[in-house]
Amino acid sequence: MNERAKITASHLARQAIVYLRQSSPAQVEHNRESTQRQYALANRARELGWSDEQIVVIDEDLGLSGAGSVARAGFARLTTEVALGRVGLVLGLEVSRLARNNADWHRLIELAGLTDTLIGDADGIYHPALFNDRLLLGLKGTMSEAELHVLRARLNGGIRNKAERGELRRGLPVGFVWGEADGEVLLHPDEAVVAAIRSIFVRFAETGSARRVWLWLRDQGYQLPLQMSAHAEIRWVAASYHAVHQVLTNPVYAGAYVYGKTRSQITLDAAGVRRKRIKLLPRDHWQVLIKEHHEGFTDWPTYEANQQRIARNTRPGPHKTSGAVREGSALLQGLASCGHCGRRLRTHYRGRKSASGYHCAGERLVEGRGSYCLNIGGVQIDEAVTRAFIAALEPAKIRATVAAAEQVEMDRGAALKHWRLSVERASYAASLAERRYRAVDPDNRLVARGLERAWEESLTALEAAKAELSRREQEHPRVLSIQERDHLSTLGRNLAAVWTAATTTPRDRKELLGSLIEEVIVKVERDKCAAHLMLRWKGGALTEIDLDLPRSRPASIRTDEDTVALVRRLAVHYPDTVIAGILNRQGRRTARGHRFEGNRVCNLRQHWKIPCFIPNADTATGELLTIKRAAIALGVASSTIHRLINDGIIAGEQITPGAPWRIRLTDDLKARFNAEPGEGFLPMREAIRALGVSRQTVLQRVKRGELEAVHVTRGRQKGLRIKVMTRQGELFERAS
């Protein structure tokens, strides 16, 4: 069919959209010929019969990819206009300009077929509602997407091959420059830049913490070089923790060439919009890793040791020890673990002298309240571990340690022999599987596929066995030399003086302990006032220490028995904070002369095993209520209740002087509030005149029960109503 025959009057009555797109800003800037050809499509629309007012050029997507991973505002606008039936013709230079993925392309074809919209390119005009045209458009879209895949595969393959040789020139971190030869990486010619980077590695070797390196650089006012791109000038900025951490963790500084450390992922958010994020990959998934590729600031074994040290400095998880060394005086920080549940012990400091202590993060319920699994002071424990540590470095102990290391060497040799035999068995199994696969008839694919799968599995097992053998050989300890033994003997004699020297900081002591001790397991038996320590040395040796702990409370310092008895009575009715206020109002003090607080009352209850207060939600008749709750129940103010208690109108109860007042809410008491006064009830002033006595006398007679009184509330008027006898005889008799 002639392409002009497909154009009808209905198409000419609508718009003709010319869609422009180029994949990158560089193409827009340099490939001007393609841009001009796309703009020239407007002339073709005029030749086909559309006027200038009907021709719309959409060029908002210049510089954007059509692969579908980037949101294109122009294509979205085009799709909207087509769906609304406002477009008669869509012109593009080729299908790849409209879309590089079938999802967008087929959606456009479907909408164009439903709204009778034509699609045109350099080859002709197509009507998506016709089967042959729809088939041809779908084939063109598939070829466009396949073309993009082939181009990507070729480019990525070339990049990967060049990267495997270490010749792909990527961005280098500050401190390195590319040389003239292929893959040549040189140190920066600026000596100041090189010296600044080297100082980071030197300080980390001394301190072992990236944060401490950053603090030292900041204290010294040290500036680090910053280079945003390869051609940008180097700027010197204040040192930051992120910059220090990046230098210590970047393998390029260890002389390695790395490619493929990250991977791009496309995800959908809650609104269904595509989001692109970069994911860091573990070292096993890096595409290229070439060690000793160029001269670095450190070697590869040191780099790996630094990564392990940085990993240990992070906050460890449950049941794990280690962590960065801090400035506190608790020597077992990061080394101590609970002997009851296995969790790592945390440190705390208390008292005027900030004495160190250890506690377990695990909690257990005791009488309905949570308490620490272990809580103990650290002075005695630190001293015991220090004595064991210094004693372990004595010459005799060092000789025993050397003998134990030699024994471990022999044991490791036997274990390595086992893994070497495992590699031999795996190698034989792989060669046997290969021979079986090559001996089978190639036409018998059912058997060949099974043998090929078995061969691949045997090769995988062989690689795993070789990797395990290599790992164990690298962990193989070496025997100490004669010079190292003499140095250890000298250190053992002088360690006690060095340990107690004023120049030795708690951080130094902790690092000395961490060099030999792997873990200290602490178990406390409170009923026996004893602690059991188990020191696990690096290398597997164990040392057990038993300690006698002082009693937590001396027998000579005790709280008064009257105070304990009063707390026992008050705990049934009040929480700890209220009890503390009552005791303070009575002028009572703790055993050490301090004012009472909620925590001190709680500790006193726990020591004397006094149950805590449990509020009762039952508000039945006759229950004892506080003034606040009683005022709410009776519909009056709390001050009114207090005034009526002081006047003796209602009865109040108080456990001890200073304790809060409580009243017993009964039906009779409720009837005396907000009731309608009956016959004979007069306001207070009229009752005073009728009885001929003072107000205090009336209140006293109400208190003794001689007169009946109710509390009445009418709008804003509130007050007492007194029942006065109507018979004159009784009136004069009571008045006399």
C-alpha positions, 0 to 999 in steps of 0.5 A: 500500500502506498504510504500516502494512501494511509494518511486520511483526513482524520490524520491531517486534522490532528497534530504531527509530532517530530521526536528528537533524541540523542543518547549522550550530551557528548553526541549532542555537542559533537554529532551535529549532523544527526541533530540537524537531520532530526530537525529536518523531519518537520519539512517531511511532515509539511510535504505529507500535508500537515501545516506549520501550526500542527507540527510539534517538535519534542526535543526535551530528550536530547542527551538522554538514553533510550534504554529505559533506565532513564526517565524521559520527559519528552517521551512521556509527553509523546505517549500522553498526546498519543493516548489522548488521540491528539496525534495523527503522525509520529515522526522519528529518524529511526526506531532507536530514536523513539525507544531502545527497549521493547517495553516502551516501544510496544506500549507506543505501538499499542496506543497508536493502534488504538487511537489510529495514529501513524508512525513514520521513520526514514523508511516509510509510514506505518499504521500500527492497526494493520497487521503487516505494519504492526509486525514490521514495527515490532521486528524493528523494535526487537532489532533496535534492542538487540543492537543495543545489547550487541554494542554493549557486549562489544564495548564491555568485552573490550573494556574487560580485556583491557582491564584484565591486562591492567591497561584500562585507564580509569580515575586514580586516587590522589597520589597517583598519575598515569605514565606514558606506557600502557597501564603504567601507574606512577607516584605523584611528582609532587613530594608534598602529596606523596608525604601526606599520603604516607603520613596516614599509613605511618600513623595508622601503623602506630595507632591502629585506628583510622579515627585516631589518625584523623584526630592526630591530623586535625590536632596538628592542623594537617591538610590533605590533598584533594583532586576532583578529576585527573585534569583538575588541580590539587587542592589542600583541604582539612583532613576528614575521617572519610578521606583517611578511611578511603586512603586506608581501604583503597587497594590502589594504595597497596599497589593493586589494580582493581576493576569492577568493585561496584555494580549498578542496580535498577530498583523500583521505589514505592511509586513505581519509579526506577531508581539506580543505585551503586552496590559495593561488591565483596572482594571475591566478586571483583572482576579484576584484581592484579596485585603488585601492579605498580608501586604503592604506599604499602604492600599487599600483606600489610593492606590486608592486615590493615583491613582486618584491624579496621574491621575489628575496630568497629562495634562488635556484634553479640557474643563477639569481642574486640573493638577499638581501644579507648582512653578509659581505665578499664583494661579489659574493654573489648576483651571481657565476655560474660561467663553466664551468657557469653555476651561481650561485657560493657564498661562503665564508670561510677563514683567520685573517682570514676572506678571502672566496672563491667556489666553484661548487656543481657537482662533477666527478670528478678521479681518482675524487674529486669537486672543485669546478668553480670555487674561487677567492679573492675579494679580487682579483675584488672589487677588479677589479669595484669599479674597473670599477663606480667607473669606470662612474660617471665623467661620461664613462661616464655620458654614454655610458650616457645615449646608450646608454639613448636608443638603447635607447629607439629600439629599444624604440619599434620593438619596440612598433610591431611589437606594436601591429601584432600587436594590429591583426592580431588585432583584424581576425581577430576581427572577421572571425571574428565576421562569418562566424559571424553570416552563417551560417544558425543552423539549420546547427549543424555549421558554426555550431559550428565558426565559433563555436569559431574566433571564440572562439579569435580573441578569445583571441588578441586578448586575449593580444596586448593583454596582451603589448603592455600588459606591454611598454609598462609595461616601456618605459624612460624617458629620464633628466631633466636633474636626474637626469643632474646627480645621477649626475655628482656621484655619480660624482665622490664615489663613490670616497670614499664607497666607501672610507669607514669608515661604509660597510658591506659591505651598503651596497657590495653594494646599490650594486653590485646597483643597476647590475650584473645578473651577474658571470660568472667563468671561471678558467684554472688552467693559465694562472693567469688569470681572466676576468670578464664584467660584465653591466650592467642594460640589456644592456651588457657589460664584460670584465676579465682578471686574473692570479692568484697561484700557489696554492703558492710555489716556495720552500715545498715539502714534503720530498722524503723525506716525499713519497716516504714518502707515495707508498709508504704510499698503496698500503697505507693511507688518508689518516688512517692515513698522517697518524698515521704521519707524526706519529709519526715527527715529520714536519711539513707545509711550513708546520710543521703537524701532518698531518691526513687533509685535508692528506695528501689535498691533498699527494697531489693536488698530487703526483698520488699515487693514493689507497688502494684497499682490496682485498677479496681474502684469498687465501693469502699476502696481507698483512693488518693485525693486526686482520684477521689476528687475526680470520682466525686466531681469536685476539686482536690482543694475542696477534698483537702478543706473538708478533711481539715474541717472534719466533714469527711474522714481521711487516712494517713499511713504515716506523717508526711504520707499522702492523704487517702479517703475511703469512697463509700456509697454514703460518702457519694450520697453526700456530694452533688445531692439535692438537699432535702427539707430542712437543709439550709446554707451555712449562713442561714444555719448559723443564724438559725442555730445562733452559733459560730461557723466553727461550732457548726463544723464541730457538730457536723464532725461529731455527727450531731448535724447532717451536712451535704455538699451541693453543686448548682452551676457555679454555686458550690457549698455545704448545706446543713440540716436544721430541725424544724421543730422549735423545741429541738432547735432551741434545745440544740442551740442551747 
